[in-house]
């Protein structure tokens, strides 16, 4: 399995649009994707997300 991991810092005003975009863009890979919110102290200007896609070999 290949795990592709990316991290995004999303502006507080754009969180809804970001999540809608991911849901729409990766709708065919719904079972192979995960989105996690990272917990950190620097969340005043945005929230950090980790987005993962799993691929079979």
N, C-alpha and C positions, 0 to 999 in steps of 0.2 A: 504494500500500500504506500502511496505517496501522500503526504500531508502538506498542503500549501497553506502557509500562515501569513497573514498581513495584519498590520496594526494601523488604525485610523484614529486621529483626534478630531472629533466632530464638534463644531460650534454649537452652543446650547440652542441657538435659534433654528438650527438645521437638522436636529436629531430625527424628527418625524420624517422629513424628506429623505434623509439618508437611509433609514430603515425601509421606507417604501421603495426606494431605488433598489436596494439589495434584494428585497422580496421579488420585485418585478424582473430584474436582470437575471437572477439565478433561479427563476421559478422552475426550470427543468431539472435543477440539481438540488431541489429542496431537501431530500433525504441525505445528501452528501455534504451539506453545509451546516456550520454552527457559527453563532455570533455570541461573543462573551463580552460583558462590560468589565473592564479592568478597574480594580479599586485602587485609587491612588490619591495623594493629597492635592495634586494639581488639577482640580476639576472646576476651577473658577471660570475659566474661559471655554471649557468644552469637556466632553466625556471621551475617554479613550476606549475603543472597542478593538477586540481581536476577532478577526474573521478567518475561518478555516474551511478549506475545501478538501475532501478526501477523494482520492482517485485509486482505483484498483491498478495493480501492476500491469 
